[in-house]
Amino acid sequence: MTQGKLNAVGQSIKRRDGLGHVTGKTVYVDDVKFRDMLHLKMVRSPVPHARIKGIDFSEAEKVPGFVRALTHEDVPKNTYTILCLIGVGPDEEPVLAEDEVRYKGEQIAAIIAETEEAAMEAVGKVKLDLEELPAVFDVEEALKPGAPILKHWGTNYFVYEGHHCRRVRYGDVEKGFAEADFIVEERYQTSPIEHAPTETTGCVVKPEADGRYTVYTNTQALFFTLDNAALILEVPFNKLHLVGGTVGGGFGGKVDVIVEPITILAAMKTGRPVRYVFMRDEEMRVSSTRGAWRMYYKDGVMKDGRIVARQVTTYADAGAYNRHTPYAVTKHAANAAGPYNIPNVSIDAHCVYTNRQPGSAMRGFAVTPASFALEVQMDKIAETIGMDPWEIRFINAYRNGDMKPHRKVVEDATLIETMQAAAEMVGTELPERLKAMHSNDREGGNHG
Amino acid sequence: MAKLRGTGMAAVNYPTGMNLGGDPSQALIHATTTGTFVISLSSTDLGQGLKTVIAQIGADALGVPVENVMIDTADTDTGPHCMGTFASRATHRVGNAVVMAAQEARKVLLEVAADELEVSPEDLETDGQGNILVKGAPSRSIGLVDTALAAHFKYAKTISGRGMFMKPKSDVDPETGAMDPDSTEAHACTVAEVEVDTETGEVKVLSIKSAYEIGRQVNPALVKGQIEGGSVMGMSHALLETTAPYYPAIDHSPGGFSDYLIPGSADIPEIESVVLEYPSSTGPFGVKGIGEMTANSPIPAIVNAINNAIGVRITELPVTPEKILRALEMKDKE
């Protein structure tokens, strides 16, 4: 490091934007206004799964202030997948639905109008001719024969290099189960959750005189949004200029690229600034949630508390489209065995599609559900073998130099020290043996 | 019917950063004519205080007062690439990029000061107060303003630096799952205390007490902000929140805060924390990420505390009064 002595790092200096936030002076996307700005609202699917047979805009067009509608035919590259930039494919989500809708609330057509009220009124007057199709909502039902298939490649799961799930294989779990004194099994289920930011997702796009488009956005990732938008719109990347950096709460909900491409397109087609900001109802019912997870844990445990085998089978409910779930499942697989040293581990983590509003990134991204299941499971193991919940965790805690199931050597482990500090804080008197443990070796009696 | 109390604990790790296709961020630093250092980024501040902590890291890496550091973000025309603010990555990734850029800028700063003071750059040090001093002879010094003016108008030098940090791509072995998906691991251990009303099924969280190990705290007040916000979010996930109350059915999905429950001020329990610092070899000044994991450990700690209070282990979130009452009914029948 450049400087031995730290002057600023470690100090609770006052945050620079705090005063602006609490006095209402910070400029957020919704504060960006232009005199001739238009408003965009979305025609959405009222049902979770249907074939689109027709869209009738004739009554909507009569609403005073109606400017124009956009359908999938207006979007240059309508089908995309957000993670295409890092090689995830195939493309599978439409910007605007084409012949089918796969979740309730899916975007079908954009209405652009002079005022927000006119846009909403016109949206209400668009007539949809839909033929409802059977829908599937449960991740395990979606994998059974006969379930309605949602993906053009013929399955309701993401394919990981030829496998139906992300696999981790370490040691031999069956051998571990055969040796074990106890088998502890449980099913865990989390719920889809809304990010609930104070500021809803949105953007304002302004066409500039030089032919470029300035996009005022509350995305959490500016270039990620720019690149995806340029690919969808088939415009040179430098036609787009994104301005952001101040977000009223993200929590992962503003990593998807939903509002910007269609709003840029609306600005291109009309030559005027366009605003598209989610209503609270859209933020909750339509935009991505934290995906729900179903997780089955099966552990082989010895009488002395050592976990000798862990088998994990989990299903991420991606909803109708990929968004970030294929990567979430990989991150989950790397963390599903927990911060414990277990010699035999097998993990099958599935990314499953259902007729639900998509799940995607959220704070804790696929590790949160694993931590929930793991740590409730650890208590269940402790109870099953008659051991203290602290002790079961100390005995199995990973140490520096251990090998994780995904074959990464453990570095920077401090689980033991963190548990010791927590115990001290709440006045739990740990046995001397646990107090003497540390993360740099296996002194203190646990297995190696 | 009674109000029963219980405690539960949970211990977790949390990985810093992503790497699916490589995980880069960049920073550019330049000095103005009068010695203000502008750090140009395209990184987003989600309200967690990124702009503030990056200024702190930049100040110490440059060896200048934090008041002399300005953060210019986030504009894709002027800011170099940043992958984004997520995955507990920003302080670690952007901080590393800023340290690298600061080292290059500091080198020029010291060269110009050395010319002005007629010494060698190796003989100089900064005091972090805006002065560049000759080691062992602090009376011989030059301020940042004079150094920057000299660079611009006398030596035609740009006091600037380029910084880049990237966690390289790690392909996952499809058979074994072998991969290198993160840069370091932070840790948390939470002890929660709850009171369960066996008549109504309601759970009141009395306290959430946690220890964290995050490498190094750049700004302890902002770390505390993450801890308190995350503790409440975790509690809320454990007990209240769902967009599908009858999951997997999609019926009755809430559309606003009148029917999507999150805690109000009166629901916030006693929150206590202690932060340990075991510096990581990969982060700027040893930093690990804390952003996400503060919401993780409270969830199982609360679920375990409920079991400790009433002897039923709920395995589905959120733990609603209905689930508590049904579980108690099942237990009574057994």
Interface residues (C-beta under 8 A of the other chain):
Chain A: M1 T2 Q3 K5 L6 N7 A8 V9 G10 Q11 S12 I13 K14 R15 R16 D17 H21 P48 L83 L85 I86 G87 V88 K104 F137 D138 V139 E141 Y160 E161 G162 H163 R166 R167 V168 R169 Y170 E186 R187 Y188 Q189 T190 S191 P192 I193 E194 A196 T219 Q220 A221 L222 F223 F224 L226 L240 H241 L242 V243 G244 G245 T246 V247 G248 G249 G250 F251 G252 V255 R280 D281 M284 R285 T289 A292 D317 Y327 T330 K331 A333 A334 N335 G338 P339 I347 T354 N355 R356 Q357 A361 R363 G364 F365 V367 T368 S371 F372 L374 E375 V376 M378 D379 K380 P389 W390 R393 A397 Y398 P405 H406 R407 K408 V410 E411 D412 A413 T414 L415 E417 T418 M419 A421 A422 M425 V426 T428
Chain B: T7 G8 M9 A10 A11 V12 N13 Y14 P15 M18 L20 G21 G22 S42 S43 T44 D45 L46 G47 G49 K51 T52 A55 Q56 I57 A59 D60 A61 L62 G63 P65 V66 I71 T73 A74 D75 T76 D77 G79 H81 C82 M83 G84 T85 F86 A87 V99 A102 Q103 R106 T126 G128 Q129 K169 V172 D173 P174 E175 T176 G177 A178 M179 D180 P181 D182 T184 E185 H187 A188 C189 T190 V191 K209 S210 A211 Y212 E213 G215 R216 Q217 V218 N219 P220 A221 L222 G230 M233 H237 E241 T242 T243 A244 Y247 P248 A249 I250 S253 P254 G255 G256 F257 Y260 I262 E272 V274 L276 Y278 S280 S281 T282 F285 K288 G291 E292 M293 A295 N296 S297 I299 P300 A301 V303 N304 N307 R313 T315 E316 L317 P318
